């Protein structure tokens, strides 16, 4: 399920499928065009990562990867159990 999506209590999303939108659309994972069409009207990067949507042809992955790396690095001195 992608943010911001509203999934009614009686809904079921099959394993691997994608739930997007409000009202929700439940789409097979290969329906890239359908998923993208719904997501374009949502602010997933802002809702989930607090980032602006990148320009066409650009990616948020370098910024997101850096954030996750810093987060994981904070646990580098944790004792192994």
C-alpha positions as CSV (number, residue, x, y, z in Angstrom):
1,X,0.0,0.0,0.0
2,X,1.3,3.4,-0.9
3,X,0.8,6.6,1.1
4,X,-1.5,8.5,1.1
5,X,-3.9,5.6,0.4
6,X,-7.2,4.9,2.2
7,X,-8.0,1.2,2.4
8,X,-11.5,0.3,3.7
9,X,-11.6,-2.1,6.5
10,X,-13.2,-4.9,4.4
11,X,-10.6,-4.6,1.6
12,X,-8.1,-7.3,0.6
13,X,-4.9,-6.7,-1.3
14,X,-3.5,-9.9,-2.8
15,X,0.2,-10.6,-2.1
16,X,2.4,-8.6,-4.5
17,X,-0.4,-6.3,-5.7
18,X,-0.4,-2.6,-5.1
19,X,-3.0,-0.5,-3.3
20,X,-3.0,3.2,-4.3
21,X,-5.2,6.2,-4.0
22,X,-8.4,7.4,-2.3
23,X,-10.6,5.9,-3.3
24,X,-8.3,2.9,-3.4
25,X,-7.4,1.1,-6.6
26,X,-5.9,-2.4,-6.2
27,X,-3.7,-3.1,-9.1
28,X,-1.5,-6.0,-10.2
29,X,2.3,-5.2,-9.9
30,X,2.8,-5.3,-13.7
31,X,0.3,-2.4,-14.2
32,X,3.0,0.2,-14.1
33,X,1.0,2.7,-16.1
34,X,-2.1,2.4,-13.8
35,X,0.0,2.7,-10.6
36,X,1.9,5.7,-12.0
37,X,-1.3,7.4,-13.1
38,X,-2.7,7.2,-9.5
39,X,0.6,8.2,-7.8
40,X,1.1,11.2,-10.0
41,X,-1.8,12.8,-8.2
42,X,-0.5,11.9,-4.8
43,X,2.5,13.3,-2.9
44,X,4.1,10.0,-1.9
45,X,7.7,11.4,-1.7
46,X,6.4,14.2,0.6
47,X,4.2,12.0,2.7
48,X,6.7,9.3,3.3
49,X,10.1,10.9,2.9
50,X,9.4,14.6,3.4
51,X,10.9,15.3,0.0
52,X,9.7,17.1,-3.1
53,X,8.9,14.9,-6.2
54,X,11.9,14.9,-8.4
55,X,11.9,16.4,-11.9
56,X,11.3,14.0,-14.8
57,X,14.2,11.8,-15.4
58,X,15.7,12.4,-11.9
59,X,15.6,10.1,-8.9
60,X,15.2,10.4,-5.2
61,X,17.1,7.2,-4.5
62,X,20.5,8.8,-3.9
63,X,19.0,11.1,-1.2
64,X,16.9,8.2,0.3
65,X,19.8,5.8,0.3
66,X,22.0,8.4,2.1
67,X,19.3,8.8,4.8
68,X,18.9,5.1,5.3
69,X,22.7,4.7,5.4
70,X,23.0,7.3,8.1
71,X,20.1,5.7,10.0
72,X,21.7,2.3,9.9
73,X,25.1,3.7,10.8
74,X,23.7,4.9,14.1
75,X,23.4,1.2,15.1
76,X,26.9,0.2,14.0
77,X,28.2,0.0,17.6
78,X,25.3,-2.1,18.8
79,X,26.3,-5.4,20.5
80,X,25.7,-8.5,18.5
81,X,23.3,-11.0,20.1
